[in-house]
Amino acid sequence: MNSVASASTHPFDKLTPDFIMDAVESQGYRCDCRMLVLNSYENRVYRVGIENDDPLIAKFYRPKRWTDAQILEEHDFTWDLAAHELPVVAPLKNTTGETLHNYQGFRFSLSPRKGGHSPELDNLEHLLIIGRLLGRIHRIGAGRPFNERPKLDSRSFGHECATYITENFIPKEYLESYQTLTRDLLQQIDERFARLESVPNIRVHGDCHNGNMLWRDGAPHFVDFDDARMAPAIQDLWMLLSGPEDQQRRQIDKILTGYCQFYDFNPAELQLIEPLRTLRMIHYSAWLAKRWDDPAFPRTFPWFNSVQYWGEHILELREQLSALQEPPLQL
């Protein structure tokens, strides 16, 4: 297993409080020296106090993850949604209309601060409201494609991730089990996607869990479109489901009751729930592995990269192999 890289070698080490405030002030603001680090690992996000005004959220992008064009497509998508009066948090434009800024080698954006708490996903009325909002988002998302941002597929989220884990991280005692298991899983996933090749890919949020929704005044605000990409619509719905099958059926029925008021849903997409869940699990482990040289990851995820972790991960993947062989969720 890989070892932790020296904390002094990572680019994010340059993000000291003075550096962050200087970057924000380069856009014409005056900081009041109050700052709070917010939960974010892929990027670095801070709430920065502004003199005589509301705080701003400063997001510093991980170097080399997205191109400028890909980040700007995300920004354009959120502004497109905001222009249709949808409750999303879009990055602020400066005096020349720019949303992506550069400061001493770092790209960053500034956004307004929105308060709120996570929605109650076991509350069917909350799911109804979220479904309505997602239907509106997808109606706009289907209007035109991303040209720069990638598509969610089994190659990038499955095959490439499994190969990276196999070659770099998996303990020897689990190597054969992991290779065999991921091969069988990805074969079934590829076959499922091939059967549903006619299901369209649209612009979606991409990481639609309750941590990326802020509930306030009876409705959610969607935040953090950093994982927006082309994908089937169900990608933004399945992470809202939990519990046994009968509970999930009630949840998806309620979500789609609101969703279909604004955008049509193809029930065939329900067959992609377990494939997408499996891809997310494989991708998540590879994401942690690829970020292991970032000191924030060993500190925040100390259970990762241990023999126990990989044993439990393989057990979860075996359960997914069984789930893929079960009939898909039905309305």
Secondary structure, 3 states (H helix, E strand, C coil): CCCCCCHHHCHHHHCCHHHHHHHHHCCCCCEEEEEEEECCCCCEEEEEEECCEEEEEEEECCCCCCCHHHHHHHHHHHHHHHHCCCCECCCCCCCCCCCCEEECCEEEEEEECCCCECCCCCCHHHHHHHHHHHHHHHHHHCCCCCCCCCECCHHHHHHHHHHHHHHHCCCHHHHHHHHHHHHHHHHHHHHHHHHCCCCCCEEECCCCCHHHEEEECCEEEECCCCCCEEECHHHHCHHHCCCCHHHHHHHHHHHHHHHCCCCCCCHHHHHHHHHHHHHHHHHHHHHHHHCCCCCHHHHHCCCCCCHHHHHHHHHHHHHHHHHHHCCCCCC
